């Protein structure tokens, strides 16, 4: 009897094939963590200062900014959408905070200027960013506009508003005045709790909250269902339009929070703040295992992906790599992440087909 016709040989080959697929799946699913270890090891070897406490603190702050943006982006991409406006919303919200602190709300009809309290400024800025995201979601669902186009339009609108608020100039020295009750804005970016910067606590809190929402609530299940098959989700009773509007609102909120954190850390607001931040966020999401086709991914992967992008950015800066080469490398990372995502999707399709064939046999 030939080896080809031997049942034992066929069984062994089948087991080897399954083992190979399992290993490939493990590597693909853990790609963000593997990439984080490799990138950290490379930069630690090339620069002795890379893993110092001071640098790790600075790097964690940078990671927090990208991670918060990426968490909001994850909600959107899970529904098979995209949000290109988050970077511009960051700049717009920063400028709104700067305007309210330095110039207040001018009411020429009454001849008065109102200087809101710091907490009021934060709430107004967060509300504006959330509203911008809501508008994008409404346009996408109400008028059936492609997410790419709708959020691209919002990108230009938000960036334009950011420039108009002070004619393209920076709002400097955002410390407020005690007599107006608008001091303390800088604490948001510079303050610490238990020795850890507030931005890092925000990152951890939002990631945990987002994880609970996506895994433990009906809303989270609806998000995954829409990304998996929007028509099927709609037929099963999911309120697709409302859910989509909510995910873009969440993305806008996260962008607004980042805008406030950056303006607070710099104690200044510039209209170009957040420029191209959306690319880093998308890269972190895809690298973390969330499929651009929607329906697959998790917040933990996104957090690890944000760390990969943050380590890569800071490592390249420490090595003195040209900013132009940094853009080239980040672009290559995004393309590579998308390619890996496609490979994983095809592999899962192949596994599903094999399982179906085994059931039929």
C-alpha positions in Angstrom: 0.0 0.0 0.0 1.4 3.4 -1.0 1.9 6.1 1.6 -0.5 8.3 -0.3 -3.4 5.8 0.3 -2.4 5.0 3.9 -5.1 6.4 6.3 -2.5 6.9 9.0 -0.3 9.0 6.7 -3.3 11.1 5.6 -4.3 11.7 9.3 -0.7 12.7 10.2 -0.5 15.1 7.2 -3.9 16.6 8.2 -2.7 17.1 11.8 0.5 18.8 10.5 -1.6 21.1 8.3 -3.9 22.0 11.2 -0.8 22.6 13.5 0.8 24.9 10.8 -2.4 26.8 10.5 -2.7 27.2 14.3 0.8 28.6 14.5 0.2 31.0 11.6 -3.0 32.2 13.3 -1.2 32.7 16.6 1.5 34.8 14.9 -1.1 36.8 13.0 -3.3 37.5 16.1 -0.3 38.3 18.3 1.4 40.4 15.6 1.1 43.7 17.6 2.6 42.2 20.7 5.4 40.6 18.7 6.1 43.8 16.9 6.1 45.8 20.2 8.8 43.4 21.6 10.9 43.6 18.5 10.7 47.4 18.1 11.5 48.0 21.7 14.4 45.5 21.7 15.9 47.2 18.5 15.7 50.7 19.9 17.0 49.6 23.3 20.0 48.1 21.6 20.7 51.1 19.4 20.2 53.7 22.2 21.1 53.1 25.8 18.8 56.1 26.8 15.7 54.5 25.3 14.6 52.5 28.3 15.5 55.2 30.9 12.7 56.2 33.3 12.5 59.8 31.9 12.2 58.6 28.3 9.6 56.0 29.2 7.4 58.7 31.0 7.6 61.0 27.9 6.9 58.1 25.6 3.9 56.9 27.6 2.4 60.4 27.3 2.7 60.3 23.6 1.3 56.8 23.5 -1.7 57.9 25.6 -2.6 60.6 23.0 -2.6 58.1 20.1 -4.2 55.4 22.1 -7.2 57.6 23.1 -7.7 58.6 19.5 -7.3 54.9 18.3 -9.9 53.7 20.8 -12.5 56.0 19.3 -11.3 55.0 15.8 -11.7 51.3 16.7 -15.4 51.7 17.3 -15.8 53.3 13.9 -13.7 50.7 12.1 -15.5 47.8 13.8 -18.6 49.0 11.9 -16.6 48.9 8.6 -16.3 52.7 8.7 -13.4 55.2 8.8 -13.0 58.6 10.5 -10.5 60.9 8.8 -11.6 64.0 10.7 -10.2 63.1 14.2 -6.9 65.0 13.7 -8.7 68.2 12.6 -11.2 67.9 15.5 -8.2 67.7 17.8 -6.9 71.1 16.5 -10.4 72.7 16.5 -11.1 71.7 20.1 -7.7 72.9 21.2 -8.4 76.3 19.6 -11.9 76.5 21.1 -10.4 76.0 24.6 -7.7 78.6 23.8 -10.4 81.1 22.7 -12.5 80.6 25.7 -9.6 80.9 28.1 -7.9 83.9 26.6 -10.7 85.9 25.0 -13.9 84.5 26.5 -17.3 84.6 24.9 -17.8 88.1 23.5 -21.4 89.4 23.4 -21.2 92.7 21.5 -24.9 93.4 21.7 -24.7 93.5 25.5 -21.2 94.9 25.6 -19.9 92.2 27.9 -17.4 89.4 27.8 -18.1 86.1 29.6 -15.1 84.0 30.8 -16.4 80.5 31.5 -15.1 78.5 34.4 -12.4 76.0 33.6 -14.8 73.0 34.0 -17.3 74.7 31.7 -14.6 75.2 29.1 -13.8 71.5 29.2 -17.4 70.5 28.9 -18.0 72.9 26.0 -14.9 71.7 24.1 -15.8 68.1 24.6 -19.4 68.8 23.5 -18.2 70.5 20.3 -15.9 67.6 19.4 -18.6 65.0 20.1 -21.1 67.1 18.0 -18.7 67.2 15.1 -18.5 63.4 15.2 -22.3 63.2 15.5 -22.7 65.3 12.3 -20.4 62.9 10.4 -22.4 60.0 11.6 -25.7 61.6 10.7 -24.5 62.5 7.2 -23.3 58.9 6.6 -26.5 57.3 7.8 -29.1 59.9 6.7 -27.8 60.6 3.2 -25.9 57.3 2.6 -22.6 59.1 2.1 -19.5 57.0 2.2 -17.6 57.4 5.5 -14.4 58.3 3.7 -16.1 61.2 1.9 -18.2 62.4 4.9 -15.3 62.5 7.3 -12.9 63.9 4.7 -15.4 66.8 4.4 -15.4 67.2 8.2 -11.6 67.2 8.2 -11.6 70.3 6.1 -14.4 72.0 8.0 -12.9 71.4 11.4 -9.4 72.5 10.3 -10.9 75.6 8.7 -12.8 76.5 11.9 -9.6 76.0 13.9 -7.8 78.5 11.6 -10.7 81.0 11.7 -10.9 81.2 15.5 -7.7 83.3 15.6 -6.9 84.0 12.0 -4.3 81.2 11.9 -2.4 82.4 14.9 -1.7 80.5 18.2 -3.5 81.1 21.5 -0.5 81.3 23.9 -0.2 81.1 27.6 -3.4 79.3 28.5 -3.1 79.8 32.2 -6.2 81.9 32.7 -6.8 84.5 35.4 -7.9 83.9 38.9 -10.4 86.7 39.0 -12.2 85.1 36.0 -12.2 81.6 37.6 -10.6 80.0 34.5 -7.2 79.0 35.9 -5.9 75.4 36.3 -6.3 74.3 32.6 -2.6 73.2 32.5 -3.3 70.6 35.3 -5.1 68.4 32.8 -1.9 67.8 30.9 0.7 68.2 33.6 -1.1 66.8 36.7 -0.3 63.4 38.2 -2.2 60.9 40.3 -0.1 58.3 42.2 2.9 59.6 40.3 1.3 58.8 36.9 0.3 61.5 34.4 -3.4 62.1 34.0 -3.3 61.4 30.3 -2.1 57.8 31.0 -5.0 57.3 33.5 -7.4 58.6 30.8 -5.9 56.1 28.3 -6.2 53.2 30.7 -9.7 54.2 31.9 -11.1 54.7 28.3 -9.6 51.5 27.1 -11.1 49.5 30.0 -14.5 51.2 29.5 -14.4 50.6 25.8 -13.5 47.0 26.3 -16.5 46.5 28.7 -18.8 48.3 26.3 -17.8 46.2 23.3 -17.8 42.8 25.1 -20.5 43.1 27.8 -23.3 45.3 26.4 -25.9 45.1 23.6 -24.4 48.2 22.0 -21.1 46.5 21.6 -22.7 43.4 20.1 -24.5 45.7 17.7 -21.3 47.3 16.6 -19.7 44.0 15.8 -22.9 42.8 14.0 -23.0 45.9 11.8 -19.4 45.4 10.8 -19.9 41.7 10.2 -23.0 42.0 8.0 -24.9 45.3 8.1 -28.0 44.0 6.3 -28.3 41.0 8.5 -27.9 43.1 11.6 -30.7 45.4 10.4 -33.0 42.5 9.7 -32.3 41.1 13.2 -33.6 44.3 14.8 -30.3 46.3 15.3 -30.8 50.1 15.0 -28.0 50.5 12.5 -28.3 54.3 11.9 -28.4 55.1 15.7 -25.5 52.8 16.4 -23.4 54.3 13.6 -24.1 57.8 14.8 -23.1 56.8 18.3 -19.7 55.3 17.2 -18.8 58.5 15.3 -19.9 60.6 18.3 -17.5 58.4 20.5 -14.7 59.0 18.0 -15.4 62.8 18.1 -15.4 62.7 21.9 -12.0 60.9 22.0 -10.6 63.4 19.6 -11.9 66.3 21.7 -10.3 64.9 24.8 -6.9 64.6 23.0 -7.2 68.2 21.8 -7.7 69.3 25.4 -4.8 67.2 26.7 -2.4 68.5 24.1 -3.4 72.2 24.6 -3.0 71.7 28.3 0.4 70.1 28.0 1.7 72.8 25.7 -0.2 75.6 27.6 -1.0 76.8 24.0 -3.3 76.0 21.1 -2.3 76.0 17.5 -4.7 75.6 14.5 -2.5 72.8 13.1 -2.5 70.8 16.3 -3.4 67.1 15.5 -2.3 67.3 11.8 -2.1 63.7 10.4 -3.0 62.2 13.8 -5.7 60.2 12.1 -3.1 58.2 10.3 -1.4 57.2 13.5 -4.7 56.2 15.0 -5.7 54.1 11.9 -2.3 52.4 12.0 -2.6 51.5 15.7 -6.1 50.1 15.1 -5.2 47.9 12.1 -1.8 46.9 13.6 -3.8 45.8 16.7 -5.8 43.3 14.7 -9.0 45.2 13.9 -10.1 44.5 10.4 -10.8 47.4 8.1 -13.7 45.3 6.7 -15.3 45.5 10.2 -16.7 43.0 12.6 -13.4 41.8 14.0 -11.0 43.3 16.6 -10.7 44.4 20.2 -9.6 47.3 22.3 -6.6 45.5 23.9 -5.1 44.9 20.5 -5.6 48.6 19.7 -3.8 49.6 22.9 -0.8 47.4 22.0 -0.9 48.8 18.4 -0.8 52.3 19.9 2.3 51.4 21.9 4.0 50.0 18.8 3.4 53.3 16.9 4.5 55.4 19.9 7.7 53.4 20.4 8.4 53.6 16.7 7.9 57.4 16.6 10.0 58.1 19.7 12.7 55.7 18.8 13.1 57.2 15.3 13.3 60.7 16.9 15.9 59.6 19.4 18.0 58.0 16.6 17.9 61.3 14.7 16.1 59.9 11.7 14.8 62.5 9.3 11.2 63.5 9.6 10.7 62.6 6.0 12.0 59.1 6.5 9.8 58.8 9.6 6.8 59.4 7.3 8.1 56.8 4.8 8.5 54.2 7.6 5.0 54.9 9.2 3.4 54.7 5.7 5.1 51.4 5.2 3.9 50.1 8.6 0.3 51.1 7.7 0.5 49.2 4.3 2.1 46.2 6.0 -0.6 46.1 8.7 -3.3 46.2 6.0 -1.6 43.4 4.1 -1.3 41.2 7.2 -5.0 41.9 8.0 -5.9 40.6 4.5 -3.8 37.5 5.0 -5.5 36.8 8.3 -9.0 37.3 6.8 -8.2 34.8 3.9 -6.8 32.3 6.4 -9.9 32.5 8.5 -12.0 31.9 5.4 -9.9 28.9 4.5 -10.3 27.5 8.0 -14.0 28.0 7.9 -14.2 26.2 4.6 -12.1 23.3 5.9 -14.4 22.9 8.9 -17.4 22.9 6.7 -15.9 20.2 4.5 -15.1 18.1 7.6 -18.7 18.4 8.8 -19.9 17.3 5.3 -17.6 14.3 5.4 
